[in-house]
Amino acid sequence: MVPKWYPWPNRPVFGAFCREHARALATRHDVVVLASLATPRPGFAAFDLEDAVEDGIRTIRVRYRRPFLRPAAMGFQLLGMLAALRRLRRDGWRPDIVHAHVFEAAPPALALGRLSRAPVAITEHYTGFQRGLVTGYDRQLAKWSFERADMVAPVSEELAGHLRALAPRATLEVVPNVVDTEEFAPA
């Protein structure tokens, strides 16, 4: 799993839903999370890796240098992700699927998937598409990512309509967010 948002020590609820998704998957599958975080003015040249088991899930945290130009930051992120993949391969682990959460996590996920010969799925749940907030560079990045993924899973039909208009060659399948109906039941 390659999430854009994931809890960090200084942001414990940031992307908590991605952590919960990984925990749910880990009840039936061998899951590895590659979480990344752009870091301004870090004490490292390009990236830093932290490898630990968190909540029973191997989690490799990739902190990467965030220079002024976003494409350069993405290059540092990709270098860190590739180092994480090399570490996993040394340990004998290869993914059956690479799952990115949102389009911003897709470029490294696509690279990891291609290198591992694993399909790449992107779950998209960002409301910015409906609100017209995804523009310019981000819009081009989203289109590029969606059209190269093996599957894009928007969480609603409405969001799927926006993604189809943006990336008509993308393979889309709506997968709604999961709700624990024992915890959240109507009266």
Buried (B, 14 or more C-beta within 10 A) or exposed (E): BBBBBBBEEEEEEBBEBBBBBBBEBBEEEEBBBBBBBBBEEBEEEBBBBEBEEBEEBBBBBBBBBBEEEBEEBBBBBBBBBBBBBEEBEEEEEEBEBBBBBBBBBBBBBBBBBEBBEBBBBBBBBBEBBEEEEBEEEBBEBBBBBBBBBBBBBBBBEEBBBBBBEBBEEBEBEBBEEEEEEEEEEEE
